Amino acid sequence: MLQSMRSAAKYIWIILIVAFVGSFLLYETSGLAGRAPVTTTTSIATVNGEEILLTTWQNAVTALEQERSQQTGNAITLDERQQLEERAFNELVTELLLQQEYKRRGITVTDDEILQAARLAPPPQAMQSPDLQTDGKFDIQKYQRFLASPLARQSGALAGLEAYYRNEIPKQKLFDQVASGAYISDERLWQVYRDRRDSATVSYVVLSPATLTDTAVTVTDAEISAFYERNKKRFERPGRAVVSLLTVPRAVTAADSADAKSRIEALRAEIVGGAKFEDVATRSSTDSISAANGGSLGKGPKGRFTPKFEDAAYALKVGELSQPVLTPFGWHLIRVDAKAGDTLDLRHILVTIGQSDSSATRTDRRADSLAAKAGNQEDAKAFDDAAKQLGLTMANVVVIEKEPLSFAGRYVPSVSAWAFSGVRAGESSDLFDSPDAYYIARLDSLTKGGQAPLGEVKEDIRRRLSRDKRVEKLRPIGEQLAQAAKSSSLEAAAAQRNLQVEKSAPFTRVDAVPGLGQFSPAIGAAFAAPVGQVAGPFNAVDAMVVMRVDVRTDANRQAFEAEKSIQRQQYLQSARQQKVDEFLTNLRESVKVDDRRSEVLSALRRQSDS
């Protein structure tokens, strides 16, 4: 059987589970080879001295793009491609690190292990295949018969399975080693249970720095430097670009609205004249989901739709056809097929309000003119001239690396990814298309990301430390309040100082509580201070808190014992996964990845332009 696995040359669906199999072949046939005069040995990164080739990365991205396109059926924007590029790169780095770890630990996989796994441990994609199910459930016997069939050999499924298990089995062995120490005692399990079941209700007074008459504190440069050194990761900043943006909106006019209403009225007349509602909905409704079912929205109670739609629907008799109904989604025709109480079985036809053909043509021509005058150029003046000639208002916007751009409340596709793709200041983009508008951008300036220098964040740190010191100045005030409350009551002591006593709802150790925070000393104190006694002050959210525990309810030990075995299984599964995640994080952080993607892509861009 293993020999048959290796002899197969073609792949079927199951090969999709193999990470980047046949990547060189994909490179040669994907069209990527013609983009720039690069070789298969061009490196974009090194991981512990081992290289990741440009071609390998491009092939991985192409595979993810194909998968995304199959899922959505839509063209991929530059923003989406950037996300897929980052995902592919991270997966390649992780895979290379894992391969290095297998060698270090002596983890291997034998042919017998592959054969055994292939027969008895089907991959998830196989278990989800309708062809391998009986009565809606995966049929292991069907699967095993398929493995023994000529089709499995001829189609390449066996070769795909071998590659899959050669990748997955050592990974599972490694993760089993990493997670082998996961253990929880009964007492620890009980504590975890209590954290989510013990509850407390408290009365508390929040002391904020705003109540201080003397807020003066001193923060030294040495304290600022020490905080900066302890928290360097906090000051990692993404790249930042400033672009000039020109927009050609797909403006909807009053004539477009009138055209949509005319179309919905024509459809209504057609139905009144004898056409079947279902046929008209299937042919003409712009709600593609319901149109596929003759306009059916199914059965349901009130609250499913916008008020105007529901008001019109509930005013209809069964079988009655509505007049055109306008909602934020467009013009509707509604028919009620059945009514029981407030439950309606509805159908509708939707005509959205968009640009008419003539309006769209005018917009397209204007966008084409903009693209011809300003698009994909290095002449910054041409961009300015095009804006003036076409009467377009130029906007200066800030773009953050790896964050899609939003402008005037709308998503602007591809501009963010383009700005960080290796273009130079003064260059303009291609024409980018969206349902709302066309866009062209010019890169005005670019600041690379990385750790912000101390000088840039010094004042932010100073404000943070000043706030902490002002909160600490509240401690003596809190101590005085707590002492006064012990000889009277929290309410009386607070009233004497014009302070408000807040009362919480019941909360657990893991809940966030307004004024107290989450996982704060104040939360912890609620489960440690004696019930009925005033205690504090305790640190909360940028404040000090004095509190009284009014009620505390302990978890039920008997209920815990009844659920303990299930709780243990869930915790161990979570603990094992946590150990694996921590291992992968530490593995990635322990190595210096020399990422040269930006330089390589910039070089490719220059070569393709020359």
C-alpha positions, -999 to +999 in steps of 0.1 A: +000+000+000+028+024+008+044+018-025+011+027-041+009+059-021+043+070-035+036+060-071+005+083-075+011+114-096-022+133-095-041+148-066-078+149-057-096+169-029-078+152-001-045+167-011-058+201+001-050+190+036-013+188+028+005+220+036+019+234+003+027+200-014+042+204-048+050+240-042+076+242-070+052+228-095+026+253-085+052+281-089+059+270-125+022+269-135+008+298-115+022+326-136+043+339-107+075+330-125+070+357-150+065+386-126+102+394-122+136+379-131+141+360-099+153+325-093+141+297-072+169+304-047+158+339-039+154+340-001+129+362+018+139+351+053+161+329+073+152+310+104+181+297+125+202+299+093+177+280+071+161+299+043+125+304+032+125+309-006+104+336-023+088+309-045+078+288-015+061+318+001+044+329-032+031+294-037+017+293-002+000+326-006-015+315-040-029+283-023-045+304+004-059+328-022-074+300-042-090+286-010-104+320+000-118+326-036-135+292-035-151+300-002-163+336-010-165+336-047-153+372-047-121+388-060-094+393-033-084+428-024-049+439-016-058+441+021-070+405+020-039+394+001-017+411+027-034+391+055-029+359+035+007+368+029+013+372+067-006+340+075+014+320+049+047+335+061+039+327+098+029+291+088+061+286+069+082+299+098+064+277+123+067+247+100+105+252+097+109+256+134+089+224+140+111+205+115+142+218+134+126+207+167+119+172+154+156+168+145+167+181+179+144+157+197+150+128+174+113+126+164+107+104+133+078+087+116+079+051+102+061+036+072+041+014+096+029+044+115+017+060+083-001+029+072-017+025+106-028+061+108-041+061+072-064+031+080-076+040+115-072+078+119-088+095+088-080+132+083-109+156+091-115+163+054-121+127+048-146+124+077-166+153+063-168+140+028-204+131+019-191+102-003-177+085+028-208+087+050-237+064+056-270+079+070-252+112+077-223+096+097-187+089+087-184+053+076-149+039+084-155+008+062-163+030+032-132+049+038-110+018+041-126+004+009-118+036-009-081+033+003-079-001-012-096+009-045-078+016-078-093+051-078-073+059-046-041+049-063-048+064-097-060+098-084-031+104-060-052+103-028-027+078-013+002+101-021-016+130-005-023+109+026+013+099+030+024+135+028-003+145+053+007+119+079+044+125+074+036+161+085+010+154+112+024+123+130+057+140+141+038+171+150+015+151+172+044+133+188+060+166+196+028+181+211+023+149+232+058+154+246+052+191+253+018+185+269+027+153+288+032+173+321-003+186+321-018+176+355-043+190+380-049+179+415-083+177+431-077+208+452-066+228+422-096+216+403-118+226+432-102+261+432-109+265+395-145+255+401-148+279+430-134+308+410-164+305+387-190+295+413-182+314+445-199+348+444-198+380+464-220+411+467-203+442+481-209+478+490-179+500+481-167+536+479-144+546+450-118+571+457-105+587+425-076+611+420-102+638+411-110+640+448-075+650+458-068+686+466-030+681+462-023+662+430+013+672+427+036+642+421+071+639+407+082+614+381+120+612+375+137+604+342+152+573+359+117+560+367+106+566+331+136+548+317+131+519+341+095+515+330+105+517+294+130+490+298+106+467+316+078+472+290+096+474+257+071+452+239+043+476+249+060+502+227+061+483+194+045+505+168+032+495+133+043+514+102+025+546+094+018+562+060+003+594+049-015+592+016-035+616-006-068+601-016-091+609-045-126+595-046-151+591-074-183+581-055-210+560-070-236+586-061-272+576-061-294+603-075-331+611-072-335+597-107-319+564-095-344+562-067-373+568-090-359+542-114-359+516-086-395+525-076-406+521-113-390+487-115-407+474-083-441+488-096-435+470-129-429+438-110-460+442-090-481+448-121-466+417-136-477+396-105-512+412-105-514+403-141-510+366-134-473+359-130-463+337-101-447+356-072-421+329-068-410+330-104-407+368-104-388+367-071-363+341-085-358+361-116-357+397-104-351+400-066-317+414-057-319+395-024-301+365-039-305+342-008-343+344-006-346+346-044-332+311-047-362+300-027-389+320-046-384+350-022-391+329+009-381+344+042-394+315+062-415+315+093-408+336+124-421+359+150-419+397+152-385+413+156-369+397+125-370+427+102-369+465+101-399+482+116-413+496+083-411+461+067-428+444+097-455+471+099-464+464+063-461+426+066-484+424+097-510+446+080-514+421+052-539+393+050-528+358+040-521+357+003-524+395-001-497+413-021-484+445-006-479+479-023-442+488-027-425+492+007-394+514+012-368+504+038-331+512+042-324+481+020-345+493-010-381+487-023-399+455-014-430+436-024-443+414+004-467+384+005-478+366+036-482+328+029-494+319+064-502+336+097-505+321+132-506+346+161-475+368+156-457+342+135-457+349+098-445+329+068-433+355+044-420+360+009-406+392-006-390+407-037-363+433-032-351+460-056-321+478-042-316+514-050-284+518-069-270+537-098-289+533-130-270+521-161-266+557-174-254+570-140-230+541-136-216+547-171-209+583-163-192+573-130-171+546-148-160+571-174-149+596-148-130+570-129-113+558-161-103+594-168-088+597-133-069+564-137-055+576-171-044+609-157-031+600-122-030+562-118+002+542-113+026+571-119+056+585-101+048+620-110+032+636-079+022+667-099+001+646-123-019+635-093-026+671-083-034+681-119-059+652-123-077+662-091-081+698-104-091+688-139-118+665-126-129+687-098-121+662-071-114+670-035-081+656-022-081+641+013-050+635+034-054+603+054-032+583+078-028+546+070-016+521+096+003+491+086-018+459+084-050+478+092-075+483+064-082+519+057-116+535+066-124+570+054-156+590+059-172+559+075-165+536+046-139+508+040-114+518+013-101+486-003-064+479-010-050+513-002-034+503+031-018+472+016-006+491-014+010+519+008+032+493+025+040+472-006+073+488-014+061+519-032+081+552-029+069+586-018+053+604-047+040+572-064+003+568-071-017+536-071-039+518-096-076+525-095-093+506-067-129+496-070-156+492-042-194+491-042-195+527-030-167+544-050-135+543-070-103+553-052-068+563-062-041+571-037-007+588-037+019+579-011+031+612+006+053+598+034+061+565+051+074+557+086+086+522+092+072+503+122+092+490+151+099+498+187+092+535+194+123+553+208+121+565+244+119+601+233+086+595+215+068+578+244+085+595+273+055+618+280+030+589+277+050+570+303+053+601+325+015+604+325+010+567+333+034+569+363+020+602+375-015+586+375-002+556+395+014+579+420-017+600+424-037+569+430-012+559+457-017+592+474-053+581+480-042+553+503-041+574+535-075+589+527-088+554+522-074+543+555-091+572+573-124+563+556-121+526+566-113+535+602-142+559+605-166+533+590-156+507+615-168+530+643-201+538+625-209+524+591-196+527+555-226+547+545-222+572+574-185+576+569-190+582+532-218+607+537-196+627+561-171+631+533-197+636+505-188+603+489-212+578+472-216+542+483-220+518+453-236+484+455-226+456+432-245+428+417-233+393+427-200+385+409-173+358+408-135+360+410-133+361+372-159+388+365-153+424+356-171+447+380-177+485+373-154+505+396-136+474+409-121+461+376-112+425+368-085+404+385-077+435+406-067+435+443-102+449+450-119+418+434-096+395+454-104+413+486-141+407+481-134+369+486-110+373+515-124+401+537-148+390+565-185+394+556-201+425+571-168+442+580-153+473+563-119+467+547-095+485+525-083+505+508-075+483+478-063+492+443-090+491+416-092+507+382-071+539+386-086+544+420-086+532+456-116+513+470-130+508+505-155+481+507-178+460+528-187+424+518-225+422+522-230+386+510-207+358+500-220+325+486-196+295+484-197+269+456-214+236+463-188+209+470-213+181+464-222+195+430-185+198+422-179+161+431-207+151+408-191+171+379-154+165+388-146+139+362-160+161+334-144+192+348-110+174+349-113+163+313-121+198+302-094+213+322-067+188+311-077+194+275-074+231+280-042+228+299-026+206+272-036+231+245-022+259+266+011+241+270+013+236+232+004+272+225+030+284+250+056+261+235+049+274+200+050+310+213+083+305+231+097+286+201+089+315+178+102+341+203+134+322+210+147+325+174+157+355+154+138+355+121+156+376+095+126+388+076+136+404+043+102+404+025+100+442+022+134+445+007+128+417-018+094+429-028+107+465-033+135+451-055+110+431-075+089+461-080+118+482-092+129+454-116+094+450-130+092+488-136+126+490-153 
